[in-house]
């Protein structure tokens, strides 16, 4: 498998980043540049997102809402796209995978395609870091444990299985080591079971000795139970009788109510009831109408009394109507005559004004002609004055004669007719003004006619008489119709009493036998209660005596009896045996797991260890320029030999040499497994000098001919040594 391209939407500090990979790629960047983040992205895309734990970082991006991205792979000659996306931090990630041809791949199918590769193999084998290359990181270790770790590394490619084996051995020894180790759980449980068995034997002897006392106590307990049962039964009987006595008042109320209902009037059936209600509604309607008409008649009478006034009586006289009609007949003629009279009066009343005008003119003329030169004119003016006076006199006489001959008959008739109303109305002096008053009198008279017509009681009295007749007919057919509300209240009361009687009957019938016509004697019931209370008192005295005696026996038994019961001890024994079985099972599981690891390791050592040792020997020799050229495994003891022929144990090697040996073993193991999966190296060569780093690059380039190699490093020397297209700078 080969990684060709990475497209990151958001992952840690990497947001919207795309990277292309070749068969041999160096990812170069300083510390905190994102190298480990990019490696984690590759792992998450292939195997799935991991939840944040103490050992797992949280790569959720701070500057992006999308978490994840895409990965383009080449597998068996076909390109495959992988996409894993989370849109919410707590949401479920989505998975998509498809061939470049478009065919989709499910997540199960994808994991099947890369099987047997797993996230553990990725972390422990194919992701090579300084941490997982170091074998024994503890200060206190010996040659034997170191050799064991190296044998495991040669066999499995990692010391993880060795660590697992040591952990299982530690857990197994914490359960059991030898019979003398009494602090171990297995021995503690065995001792506890022996103690329980001893207590059970003692308890069995104890129960044989206590058997007579226990039998006597059981007999007394049986008698106590029997007497208590009798007392409970008597108490129940007493409570039943007292319960009946509590209903004495209710019982007599029931009898009285039954007697009252026997004498009550029967309640009509529904048809009679509805008919009576309908007639009562008719009765109410008639009563309402009569009341309304009576009030209306009374009101009309009051109004007519208010209208009985002298002026109204004057207006209603027949002469008034005749006078009004005559006034209407002469009005127009009178109006014209009044107009003519007014004109004549105007002329007569204004003649002196003409005379005054003439005097003024003549006087003015005389003043003008005071001189001789104008004397002739003075005479003329005087003559004009005389002529003017004559004209004025003639005019006055003419006006007076005209007035005398004027025909004012209609006008006089009008004023004579209107004087008919002067006693009741204030009349002006002119025809038009008096006529307006006459019109208002006409309106008043019409209103008066309407009022008398409105308050006329003739029709109302006829209606009232008919209603009285209808009411009499109704009362004749239904004499008690006016008492219906009271009758309904009585019937409703009777119905309520009947309902109450039924409820009383239902309640009392659960206590008394009401089917027989026999009155209950409550005095006898009270006597029975007293007798039962006397029996209970005797039995209680006997019961207390038995309880006291049994308490004494119980104390004697408890004094001789141990704390635990035989049943509890036997139950504890069974529980202890179950716990012992679980402890033994856990111990055997640990032992079996250890044995399986040893057998698996031995089997792997037999088949794959020679090839791995040979490849590791070649890689180590190349790394060290041939200085360490031989790796031997003799009687489970790993030895390294150099060009000087000196063989050293692992314990005697330097840390740097052991690191190089572990890298050689890891590469040899990967080569032997041949899983066609990329190899990732994260700053694995920081402790190497320039020559050995160059040797390592040569080895990796040689491996890259078959398997993709991706190096994550902060060493700037790689930037100078590698081709431009093989370097990704962060």
C-alpha positions as CSV (number, residue, x, y, z in Angstrom):
1,X,0.0,0.0,0.0
2,X,1.2,3.5,-0.8
3,X,0.0,6.9,0.4
4,X,-0.2,9.3,-2.6
5,X,-2.0,12.4,-1.3
6,X,-3.4,13.9,1.9
7,X,-6.2,16.6,2.0
8,X,-6.7,17.9,5.5
9,X,-9.9,19.9,6.3
10,X,-9.1,20.4,9.9
11,X,-6.8,18.4,12.2
12,X,-5.0,19.9,15.2
13,X,-3.1,22.9,13.9
14,X,-3.3,21.8,10.3
15,X,-6.3,23.4,8.5
16,X,-7.0,23.3,4.7
17,X,-3.6,21.7,3.9
18,X,-2.8,19.3,1.0
19,X,0.3,17.2,0.7
20,X,1.6,14.8,-2.1
21,X,3.7,11.8,-1.1
22,X,6.2,9.8,-3.2
23,X,7.7,6.4,-2.6
24,X,10.3,8.0,-0.4
25,X,9.2,11.2,1.4
26,X,10.8,13.3,4.1
27,X,8.5,15.5,6.2
28,X,10.7,18.2,7.5
29,X,9.8,20.7,10.3
30,X,10.9,22.1,13.6
31,X,9.4,21.1,16.9
32,X,5.7,21.9,17.2
33,X,5.5,22.3,13.4
34,X,2.9,19.5,13.1
35,X,4.9,16.4,12.2
36,X,3.4,14.2,14.9
37,X,0.0,15.7,14.0
38,X,0.4,14.7,10.3
39,X,1.4,11.2,11.4
40,X,-1.7,11.0,13.7
41,X,-3.9,12.2,10.8
42,X,-2.6,9.3,8.6
43,X,-3.4,6.8,11.4
44,X,-6.8,8.2,12.1
45,X,-7.8,8.2,8.4
46,X,-6.7,4.6,8.0
47,X,-8.0,3.1,11.3
48,X,-10.5,5.6,12.5
49,X,-10.7,8.5,15.1
50,X,-9.6,7.8,18.6
51,X,-11.2,9.4,21.6
52,X,-9.2,11.7,23.7
53,X,-7.6,9.9,26.7
54,X,-4.6,10.4,29.0
55,X,-2.4,8.8,26.4
56,X,-4.2,10.2,23.3
57,X,-4.0,13.8,22.2
58,X,-7.1,15.8,21.2
59,X,-6.6,16.8,17.6
60,X,-9.9,18.7,17.2
61,X,-9.1,21.9,15.3
62,X,-9.6,25.2,16.9
63,X,-10.0,27.2,13.7
64,X,-12.2,24.9,11.7
65,X,-15.7,23.5,12.2
66,X,-14.7,20.3,10.2
67,X,-12.6,17.7,11.8
68,X,-10.8,15.2,9.4
69,X,-10.1,15.1,5.7
70,X,-9.2,12.7,2.9
71,X,-6.4,10.2,2.0
72,X,-5.6,8.9,-1.5
73,X,-4.0,5.5,-1.4
74,X,-2.8,3.0,-3.9
75,X,-3.5,-0.7,-3.1
76,X,-2.9,-3.6,-5.4
77,X,-2.6,-1.2,-8.4
78,X,-5.9,0.6,-7.7
79,X,-6.4,4.1,-6.3
80,X,-8.7,4.3,-3.2
81,X,-10.0,7.5,-1.5
82,X,-10.6,7.5,2.2
83,X,-12.7,10.2,4.0
84,X,-13.4,10.6,7.7
85,X,-15.3,13.7,8.8
86,X,-16.7,15.0,12.1
87,X,-18.7,18.2,12.1
88,X,-19.2,18.4,15.9
89,X,-16.8,17.5,18.6
90,X,-19.2,15.1,20.3
91,X,-20.7,13.9,17.0
92,X,-20.4,10.6,15.2
93,X,-17.7,10.7,12.4
94,X,-18.7,9.7,8.9
95,X,-16.7,7.3,6.8
96,X,-16.5,7.1,3.0
97,X,-14.2,5.0,0.8
98,X,-14.3,4.6,-2.9
99,X,-12.2,3.4,-5.8
100,X,-11.2,6.0,-8.4
101,X,-13.7,4.2,-10.7
102,X,-16.5,5.2,-8.4
103,X,-17.2,1.9,-6.7
104,X,-17.9,2.4,-2.9
105,X,-16.2,0.5,-0.1
106,X,-17.8,0.0,3.4
107,X,-15.7,0.4,6.5
108,X,-15.8,-3.4,7.2
109,X,-14.7,-4.1,3.6
110,X,-11.9,-1.5,4.0
111,X,-10.5,-3.1,7.2
112,X,-10.7,-6.5,5.5
113,X,-8.6,-5.1,2.6
114,X,-5.8,-4.1,4.9
115,X,-6.0,-7.1,7.2
116,X,-3.9,-8.3,9.1
117,X,-2.7,-4.7,9.6
118,X,-4.2,-3.1,12.7
119,X,-3.8,0.1,14.7
120,X,-1.6,-1.8,17.2
121,X,0.8,-3.0,14.5
122,X,0.8,0.6,13.2
123,X,1.8,2.0,16.6
124,X,4.2,-0.7,17.7
125,X,5.9,-1.9,14.5
126,X,5.4,0.3,11.5
127,X,5.6,3.7,13.3
128,X,9.2,3.7,14.4
129,X,10.0,6.3,17.1
130,X,12.7,6.8,19.7
131,X,10.3,5.8,22.4
132,X,9.3,2.4,20.9
133,X,12.9,1.6,19.9
134,X,14.2,1.7,23.5
135,X,13.9,-1.7,25.0
136,X,14.6,-1.5,28.8
137,X,13.8,2.0,30.1
138,X,14.2,1.0,33.7
139,X,17.4,1.6,35.6
140,X,17.4,-1.7,37.5
141,X,17.7,-4.6,35.0
142,X,20.0,-7.6,34.6
143,X,21.4,-9.5,31.6
144,X,18.8,-12.2,31.8
145,X,15.8,-9.8,31.5
146,X,17.5,-7.8,28.9
147,X,18.2,-10.9,26.8
148,X,14.6,-12.0,27.2
149,X,13.4,-8.6,26.0
150,X,15.6,-8.8,22.9
151,X,14.5,-12.3,22.1
152,X,11.0,-11.1,22.2
153,X,11.9,-8.1,20.0
154,X,13.6,-10.4,17.5
155,X,10.6,-12.7,17.4
156,X,7.7,-10.2,17.4
157,X,9.3,-6.9,16.3
158,X,8.5,-5.2,19.6
159,X,8.8,-5.8,23.4
160,X,5.1,-5.2,23.9
161,X,4.5,-9.0,24.2
162,X,7.4,-9.2,26.7
163,X,5.8,-6.4,28.8
164,X,2.5,-8.2,28.6
165,X,4.1,-11.5,29.8
166,X,5.8,-9.8,32.7
167,X,2.6,-8.1,33.7
168,X,0.7,-11.4,33.7
169,X,3.5,-13.1,35.8
170,X,3.2,-10.2,38.3
171,X,-0.6,-10.6,38.5
172,X,-0.3,-14.4,38.8
173,X,2.2,-14.2,41.6
174,X,0.0,-11.6,43.4
175,X,-2.6,-14.4,43.6
176,X,-0.5,-17.4,44.7
177,X,3.2,-18.4,44.9
178,X,3.5,-21.1,47.6
179,X,1.5,-22.5,50.6
180,X,3.7,-20.6,53.0
181,X,2.7,-17.2,51.4
182,X,-0.3,-16.6,53.7
183,X,-0.9,-13.1,52.5
184,X,-1.8,-14.2,49.0
185,X,-5.5,-14.2,48.2
186,X,-5.6,-18.0,47.4
187,X,-4.1,-19.0,50.8
188,X,-6.3,-16.4,52.6
189,X,-9.4,-17.9,51.1
190,X,-8.3,-21.5,52.0
191,X,-7.7,-20.4,55.6
192,X,-11.1,-18.7,55.7
193,X,-12.9,-21.9,54.5
194,X,-11.2,-24.0,57.1
195,X,-12.4,-21.6,59.8
196,X,-15.9,-21.7,58.5
197,X,-15.8,-25.6,58.6
198,X,-14.7,-25.5,62.2
199,X,-17.5,-23.2,63.2
200,X,-20.0,-25.4,61.4
201,X,-18.8,-28.5,63.4
202,X,-19.1,-26.5,66.7
203,X,-22.5,-25.3,65.7
204,X,-23.8,-28.8,65.0
205,X,-22.7,-29.9,68.5
206,X,-24.3,-26.8,70.0
207,X,-27.7,-27.4,68.4
208,X,-27.8,-31.0,69.7
209,X,-27.3,-29.6,73.3
210,X,-30.0,-26.9,72.8
211,X,-32.6,-29.2,71.2
212,X,-34.8,-29.7,74.4
213,X,-34.9,-26.0,75.2
214,X,-35.6,-25.1,71.6
215,X,-38.4,-27.7,71.4
216,X,-40.0,-26.2,74.6
217,X,-39.7,-22.7,73.2
218,X,-41.2,-23.8,69.9
219,X,-44.2,-25.3,71.7
220,X,-44.8,-22.2,73.7
221,X,-44.4,-20.1,70.5
222,X,-47.1,-22.3,68.9
223,X,-49.4,-21.7,71.8
224,X,-48.7,-18.0,71.7
225,X,-49.5,-17.9,68.0
226,X,-52.8,-19.8,68.7
227,X,-53.9,-17.5,71.5
228,X,-53.0,-14.4,69.4
229,X,-55.1,-15.8,66.6
230,X,-58.0,-16.2,69.0
231,X,-57.5,-12.7,70.3
232,X,-57.3,-11.3,66.7
233,X,-60.5,-13.1,65.8
234,X,-62.3,-11.7,69.0
235,X,-60.9,-8.3,68.2
236,X,-62.3,-8.6,64.7
237,X,-65.7,-9.6,66.1
238,X,-65.6,-6.7,68.6
239,X,-64.7,-4.3,65.9
240,X,-67.6,-5.6,63.7
241,X,-70.1,-5.1,66.6
242,X,-68.7,-1.7,67.4
243,X,-68.9,-0.8,63.7
244,X,-72.6,-1.8,63.8
245,X,-73.2,0.3,66.9
246,X,-71.6,3.3,65.2
247,X,-74.5,3.0,62.6
248,X,-77.2,3.1,65.2
249,X,-78.2,6.8,64.4
250,X,-78.0,6.1,60.7
251,X,-80.3,3.0,61.1
252,X,-83.0,5.0,62.9
253,X,-82.7,7.8,60.4
254,X,-83.3,5.2,57.7
255,X,-86.4,3.9,59.4
256,X,-87.8,7.4,59.9
257,X,-87.1,8.4,56.3
258,X,-88.8,5.2,55.1
259,X,-91.9,6.0,57.1
260,X,-91.9,9.6,55.9
261,X,-91.6,8.5,52.2
262,X,-94.5,6.1,52.6
263,X,-96.8,9.0,53.5
264,X,-95.3,11.4,50.9
265,X,-97.4,12.3,47.8
266,X,-96.3,10.3,44.7
267,X,-94.1,12.0,42.2
268,X,-95.7,12.4,38.8
269,X,-94.3,10.6,35.8
270,X,-92.2,12.4,33.3
271,X,-95.1,13.2,30.9
272,X,-97.2,14.7,33.7
273,X,-94.2,16.6,35.0
274,X,-93.4,18.0,31.6
275,X,-97.1,19.0,30.9
276,X,-97.3,20.7,34.3
277,X,-94.1,22.6,33.6
278,X,-95.5,23.7,30.2
279,X,-98.8,24.9,31.8
280,X,-96.8,26.8,34.4
281,X,-94.8,28.5,31.7
282,X,-98.2,29.5,30.1
283,X,-99.3,30.7,33.5
284,X,-96.2,32.8,34.0
285,X,-96.6,34.2,30.5
286,X,-100.2,35.2,31.2
287,X,-99.2,36.7,34.5
288,X,-96.4,38.7,32.8
289,X,-98.7,40.0,30.0
290,X,-101.4,41.0,32.5
291,X,-98.9,42.7,34.7
292,X,-97.5,44.5,31.7
293,X,-100.9,45.7,30.4
294,X,-102.0,46.7,33.9
295,X,-99.0,48.8,34.3
296,X,-99.5,50.2,30.8
297,X,-103.1,51.2,31.6
298,X,-102.1,52.8,34.8
299,X,-99.4,54.7,33.1
300,X,-101.7,55.9,30.4
301,X,-104.2,57.1,33.0
302,X,-101.4,59.0,34.7
303,X,-100.4,60.5,31.4
304,X,-104.0,61.5,30.5
305,X,-104.3,63.1,34.0
306,X,-101.2,65.1,33.3
307,X,-102.7,66.2,29.9
308,X,-105.9,67.4,31.7
309,X,-104.9,71.1,31.8
310,X,-107.0,74.3,31.0
311,X,-105.0,75.3,28.0
312,X,-105.1,71.7,26.6
313,X,-108.9,71.7,27.2
314,X,-109.1,75.1,25.5
315,X,-107.2,73.7,22.5
316,X,-109.5,70.7,22.3
317,X,-112.7,72.8,22.0
318,X,-114.5,72.6,18.7
319,X,-114.4,76.5,18.4
320,X,-110.6,76.4,18.5
321,X,-110.5,74.2,15.4
322,X,-113.0,76.4,13.6
323,X,-111.1,79.6,14.5
324,X,-107.8,78.1,13.2
325,X,-109.5,77.2,9.9
326,X,-110.9,80.7,9.5
327,X,-107.5,82.2,10.2
328,X,-105.9,80.0,7.5
329,X,-108.6,81.3,5.1
330,X,-108.0,85.1,5.6
331,X,-104.3,84.9,6.2
332,X,-103.1,85.7,2.6
333,X,-105.6,88.5,2.1
334,X,-104.8,90.0,5.5
335,X,-101.1,89.9,4.7
336,X,-101.6,91.9,1.5
337,X,-103.9,94.5,3.2
338,X,-101.3,94.9,6.0
339,X,-98.7,95.6,3.4
340,X,-100.8,98.3,1.7
341,X,-101.6,100.0,5.0
342,X,-98.0,100.1,5.9
343,X,-97.2,101.8,2.7
344,X,-99.8,104.5,3.2
345,X,-98.7,105.1,6.7
346,X,-95.2,105.5,5.5
347,X,-96.1,108.3,3.1
348,X,-98.2,110.1,5.7
349,X,-95.6,109.8,8.3
350,X,-92.9,111.2,6.0
351,X,-94.6,114.4,4.5
352,X,-93.1,116.7,7.0
353,X,-89.7,115.6,5.7
354,X,-90.6,117.0,2.3
355,X,-91.7,120.2,3.9
356,X,-88.5,120.5,5.8
357,X,-86.6,119.9,2.6
358,X,-88.5,122.8,0.9
359,X,-87.8,125.2,3.7
360,X,-84.1,124.4,3.6
361,X,-84.1,124.9,-0.1
362,X,-85.9,128.3,0.1
363,X,-83.8,129.5,2.9
364,X,-80.7,128.6,1.0
365,X,-82.0,130.5,-2.0
366,X,-82.8,133.6,0.0
367,X,-79.3,133.6,1.4
368,X,-77.9,133.5,-2.0
369,X,-79.9,136.4,-3.2
370,X,-79.3,138.9,-0.5
371,X,-77.6,141.4,-2.9
372,X,-79.4,143.6,-5.4
373,X,-77.7,142.0,-8.2
374,X,-79.6,138.8,-7.3
375,X,-82.8,140.2,-5.9
376,X,-84.8,138.9,-8.9
377,X,-83.6,135.5,-7.9
378,X,-84.8,136.0,-4.3
379,X,-88.3,136.6,-5.6
380,X,-88.1,133.5,-7.6
381,X,-87.0,131.5,-4.6
382,X,-89.8,132.8,-2.5
383,X,-92.3,131.9,-5.2
384,X,-90.7,128.4,-5.4
385,X,-91.1,128.1,-1.6
386,X,-94.8,129.0,-1.8
387,X,-95.3,126.5,-4.6
388,X,-93.5,123.8,-2.6
389,X,-95.7,124.4,0.5
390,X,-98.8,124.1,-1.7
391,X,-97.6,120.8,-3.1
392,X,-96.8,119.4,0.3
393,X,-100.3,120.3,1.6
394,X,-102.0,118.7,-1.4
395,X,-99.9,115.5,-1.0
396,X,-100.8,115.3,2.7
397,X,-104.5,115.6,1.9
398,X,-104.3,113.0,-0.8
399,X,-102.6,110.5,1.5
400,X,-105.2,111.0,4.2
401,X,-108.0,110.4,1.8
402,X,-106.4,107.2,0.5
403,X,-106.2,105.8,4.0
404,X,-109.7,106.6,4.6
405,X,-110.9,104.7,1.6
406,X,-108.7,101.7,1.9
407,X,-110.4,98.3,2.3
408,X,-109.1,96.6,5.5
409,X,-111.9,94.0,6.1
410,X,-109.7,90.9,5.8
411,X,-107.1,92.5,8.0
412,X,-109.6,93.3,10.7
413,X,-111.1,89.8,10.5
414,X,-107.6,88.3,11.0
415,X,-106.8,90.3,14.1
416,X,-110.3,89.7,15.5
417,X,-109.8,85.9,15.0
418,X,-106.3,85.8,16.5
419,X,-107.6,87.7,19.6
420,X,-109.3,84.4,20.4
421,X,-105.9,83.1,21.6
422,X,-104.7,86.1,23.5
423,X,-105.8,84.7,26.8
424,X,-103.3,81.8,26.5
425,X,-100.6,83.0,24.1
426,X,-98.6,86.2,23.8
427,X,-99.3,87.5,20.2
428,X,-97.2,90.1,18.3
429,X,-98.9,93.1,16.4
430,X,-98.1,92.0,12.9
431,X,-99.9,89.4,10.7
432,X,-96.8,87.4,9.9
433,X,-95.7,87.1,13.6
434,X,-99.2,86.2,14.7
435,X,-99.4,83.6,12.0
436,X,-96.2,81.9,13.2
437,X,-97.8,81.7,16.7
438,X,-100.9,80.2,15.1
439,X,-98.8,77.6,13.3
440,X,-97.1,76.6,16.6
441,X,-100.6,76.3,18.2
442,X,-101.6,74.1,15.3
443,X,-98.4,71.9,16.0
444,X,-99.2,71.8,19.7
445,X,-102.8,70.8,19.0
446,X,-101.7,68.0,16.7
447,X,-99.3,66.7,19.3
448,X,-102.1,66.8,21.8
449,X,-104.3,64.7,19.5
450,X,-101.4,62.2,19.1
451,X,-100.9,62.0,22.9
452,X,-104.6,61.3,23.5
453,X,-104.5,58.7,20.8
454,X,-101.3,57.1,22.3
455,X,-102.7,57.0,25.8
456,X,-106.1,55.7,24.8
457,X,-106.8,52.5,27.0
458,X,-109.6,51.1,25.0
459,X,-107.6,48.5,23.1
460,X,-105.4,47.7,26.2
461,X,-108.5,47.1,28.3
462,X,-109.9,44.7,25.7
463,X,-106.6,42.7,25.7
464,X,-106.5,42.7,29.4
465,X,-110.1,41.3,29.6
466,X,-109.1,38.5,27.2
467,X,-106.0,37.7,29.3
468,X,-108.1,37.5,32.5
469,X,-110.4,35.1,30.7
470,X,-107.5,32.9,29.6
471,X,-106.1,32.9,33.1
472,X,-109.4,31.8,34.6
473,X,-109.6,29.0,32.1
474,X,-106.1,27.8,32.9
475,X,-106.8,27.9,36.7
476,X,-110.0,26.0,36.1
477,X,-108.2,23.2,34.3
478,X,-105.1,23.3,36.5
479,X,-106.2,24.6,39.9
480,X,-102.6,24.3,41.4
481,X,-100.7,25.6,38.5
482,X,-99.7,28.8,40.4
483,X,-98.1,26.5,43.1
484,X,-95.9,24.5,40.6
485,X,-92.5,25.9,41.9
486,X,-93.4,24.8,45.4
487,X,-94.7,21.5,44.2
488,X,-91.4,20.9,42.2
489,X,-89.4,21.7,45.3
490,X,-91.4,19.2,47.3
491,X,-90.9,16.6,44.5
492,X,-87.2,17.3,44.3
493,X,-86.9,17.1,48.1
494,X,-88.8,13.8,47.9
495,X,-86.4,12.5,45.1
496,X,-83.4,13.6,47.2
497,X,-84.8,11.7,50.2
498,X,-85.4,8.7,48.1
499,X,-81.8,8.8,46.8
500,X,-80.5,9.3,50.3
501,X,-82.7,6.4,51.5
502,X,-81.1,4.2,48.7
503,X,-77.6,5.2,49.8
504,X,-78.5,4.6,53.4
505,X,-79.9,1.2,52.4
506,X,-76.8,0.3,50.4
507,X,-74.5,1.3,53.3
508,X,-76.6,-0.3,56.0
509,X,-77.2,-3.5,54.0
510,X,-73.5,-4.2,54.0
511,X,-73.7,-4.2,57.8
512,X,-77.2,-5.4,58.7
513,X,-79.7,-7.8,57.2
514,X,-82.4,-5.5,56.1
515,X,-84.3,-8.1,54.1
516,X,-86.3,-9.2,57.2
517,X,-88.8,-6.8,58.7
518,X,-87.3,-7.1,62.2
519,X,-85.9,-4.1,64.0
520,X,-82.3,-4.4,65.2
521,X,-81.7,-4.5,68.9
522,X,-78.6,-2.3,69.6
523,X,-78.7,-2.9,73.3
524,X,-78.0,-6.6,72.7
525,X,-75.1,-5.7,70.4
526,X,-73.6,-3.5,73.2
527,X,-73.9,-6.5,75.6
528,X,-72.1,-8.8,73.1
529,X,-69.2,-6.2,72.9
530,X,-68.8,-6.3,76.7
531,X,-68.6,-10.1,76.7
532,X,-66.0,-10.2,73.9
533,X,-63.9,-7.6,75.8
534,X,-64.0,-9.8,78.9
535,X,-62.8,-12.9,76.9
536,X,-60.0,-10.8,75.3
537,X,-58.8,-9.6,78.7
538,X,-58.5,-13.3,80.0
539,X,-56.7,-14.4,76.8
540,X,-54.3,-11.4,77.0
541,X,-53.4,-12.3,80.6
542,X,-52.6,-15.9,79.5
543,X,-50.7,-14.6,76.5
544,X,-48.5,-12.4,78.6
545,X,-47.7,-15.2,80.9
546,X,-46.6,-17.4,78.0
547,X,-44.5,-14.7,76.5
548,X,-42.7,-14.1,79.8
549,X,-42.0,-17.8,80.1
550,X,-40.8,-18.1,76.6
551,X,-38.5,-15.0,77.0
552,X,-36.8,-16.7,79.9
553,X,-36.2,-19.8,77.8
554,X,-35.0,-17.7,74.9
555,X,-32.5,-16.0,77.1
556,X,-31.2,-19.3,78.3
557,X,-30.9,-20.4,74.6
558,X,-29.1,-17.2,73.6
559,X,-26.6,-17.6,76.5
560,X,-25.6,-20.9,75.2
561,X,-25.9,-20.2,71.5
562,X,-23.1,-18.8,69.3
563,X,-23.6,-15.7,67.1
564,X,-23.8,-17.4,63.7
565,X,-26.6,-19.7,62.7
566,X,-25.9,-23.0,61.0
567,X,-27.7,-21.8,57.8
568,X,-25.5,-18.6,57.7
569,X,-22.3,-20.6,58.2
570,X,-23.3,-23.1,55.4
571,X,-24.2,-20.2,53.1
572,X,-20.8,-18.6,53.9
573,X,-19.1,-21.9,53.2
574,X,-20.7,-22.0,49.7
575,X,-19.9,-18.4,49.0
576,X,-16.3,-19.0,50.1
577,X,-16.0,-22.0,47.8
578,X,-17.4,-19.9,44.9
579,X,-14.8,-17.2,45.7
580,X,-12.1,-19.8,45.9
581,X,-13.2,-21.2,42.5
582,X,-13.0,-17.7,41.0
583,X,-9.5,-17.0,42.5
584,X,-8.3,-20.4,41.1
585,X,-9.9,-19.7,37.8
586,X,-8.2,-16.3,37.6
587,X,-4.9,-17.8,38.6
588,X,-5.2,-20.5,35.9
589,X,-6.1,-18.0,33.2
590,X,-3.0,-15.9,34.0
591,X,-0.9,-19.1,34.0
592,X,-2.4,-20.3,30.7
593,X,-1.9,-16.9,29.1
594,X,1.8,-16.9,30.2
595,X,2.2,-20.4,28.8
596,X,0.6,-19.5,25.5
597,X,2.9,-16.5,25.2
598,X,5.9,-18.7,25.9
599,X,4.8,-21.3,23.4
600,X,3.9,-18.7,20.7
601,X,7.3,-17.1,21.2
602,X,9.1,-20.4,21.0
603,X,7.2,-21.3,17.9
604,X,7.9,-18.0,16.2
605,X,11.6,-18.2,17.3
606,X,11.8,-21.6,15.6
607,X,10.4,-20.5,12.2
608,X,11.2,-16.8,11.8
609,X,14.0,-16.0,14.1
610,X,16.9,-17.3,11.8
611,X,15.7,-15.1,8.9
612,X,15.2,-12.1,11.1
613,X,18.6,-12.5,12.7
614,X,20.3,-12.7,9.3
615,X,18.5,-9.6,8.0
616,X,19.1,-7.7,11.2
617,X,22.8,-8.7,11.1
618,X,23.1,-7.2,7.5
619,X,21.3,-3.9,8.5
620,X,23.4,-3.5,11.7
621,X,26.7,-4.2,9.8
622,X,25.7,-1.6,7.1
623,X,24.7,0.9,9.7
624,X,28.0,0.6,11.6
625,X,30.2,0.4,8.5
626,X,30.8,-3.3,9.1
627,X,32.0,-2.8,12.7
628,X,29.4,-5.0,14.2
629,X,29.1,-7.8,11.7
630,X,27.7,-10.8,13.6
631,X,24.7,-11.5,15.8
632,X,24.6,-14.9,17.6
633,X,21.9,-16.5,19.7
634,X,23.5,-19.3,21.9
635,X,21.4,-21.0,24.6
636,X,18.9,-18.0,24.6
637,X,21.9,-15.6,25.1
638,X,22.2,-12.9,22.5
639,X,25.8,-11.9,21.6
640,X,27.2,-9.3,19.2
641,X,30.7,-9.7,17.5
642,X,32.8,-6.9,16.0
643,X,35.5,-6.8,13.4
644,X,38.1,-7.3,16.2
645,X,36.5,-10.6,17.0
646,X,35.2,-9.4,20.3
647,X,31.8,-10.8,21.4
648,X,29.8,-8.8,23.9
649,X,26.5,-9.4,25.7
650,X,23.7,-6.9,25.3
651,X,24.2,-5.6,28.8
652,X,27.8,-4.6,27.9
653,X,26.8,-2.7,24.7
654,X,26.5,1.1,24.7
655,X,23.0,2.8,24.5
656,X,23.6,4.0,21.0
657,X,24.6,0.5,19.8
658,X,21.5,-1.0,21.4
659,X,19.4,1.6,19.6
660,X,20.9,0.8,16.3
661,X,20.5,-2.9,16.9
662,X,16.8,-2.4,17.8
663,X,16.3,-0.4,14.6
664,X,18.0,-3.1,12.6
665,X,15.8,-5.8,14.3
666,X,12.7,-3.7,13.6
667,X,13.5,-3.3,9.9
668,X,14.4,-7.0,9.6
669,X,11.1,-7.9,11.3
670,X,9.1,-5.7,8.9
671,X,10.9,-7.1,5.9
672,X,10.2,-10.7,7.1
673,X,6.5,-10.0,7.5
674,X,6.1,-8.4,4.1
675,X,2.7,-6.8,4.7
676,X,3.1,-4.1,2.0
677,X,2.4,-1.2,4.3
678,X,4.3,2.1,4.6
679,X,7.0,2.5,7.2
680,X,7.0,5.7,9.3
681,X,10.1,7.0,11.1
682,X,9.7,9.8,13.5
683,X,13.1,11.4,14.4
684,X,14.6,7.9,14.8
685,X,18.1,9.0,13.8
686,X,18.7,12.0,16.0
687,X,21.4,10.2,18.0
688,X,23.2,9.1,14.8
689,X,26.3,10.8,13.5
690,X,26.5,12.0,9.9
691,X,28.0,8.8,8.5
692,X,25.5,6.5,10.3
693,X,22.6,8.7,9.3
694,X,23.7,8.4,5.7
695,X,23.9,4.6,6.1
696,X,20.4,4.6,7.5
697,X,19.1,6.7,4.5
698,X,20.7,4.2,2.1
699,X,19.0,1.3,3.9
700,X,15.7,3.2,3.8
701,X,16.0,4.0,0.1
702,X,16.7,0.4,-0.5
703,X,13.6,-0.6,1.4
704,X,11.6,2.1,-0.5
705,X,12.1,0.1,-3.7
706,X,9.3,-2.2,-2.4
707,X,7.6,-0.5,0.6
708,X,6.9,3.2,0.9
709,X,9.1,5.0,3.5
710,X,8.0,8.3,5.2
711,X,10.4,10.1,7.5
712,X,9.3,12.8,10.0
713,X,12.3,14.7,11.2
714,X,13.6,18.1,12.3
715,X,17.1,17.4,11.1
716,X,18.0,20.0,8.5
717,X,20.6,17.7,7.0
718,X,17.7,15.8,5.3
719,X,16.8,19.0,3.5
720,X,20.2,19.1,1.9
721,X,20.6,15.5,1.1
722,X,17.2,14.7,-0.4
723,X,15.6,15.6,-3.7
724,X,13.2,18.6,-3.7
725,X,10.2,16.5,-4.7
726,X,10.8,14.1,-1.9
727,X,10.7,16.8,0.9
728,X,7.5,18.2,2.5
729,X,8.3,21.3,4.6
730,X,6.0,22.2,7.5
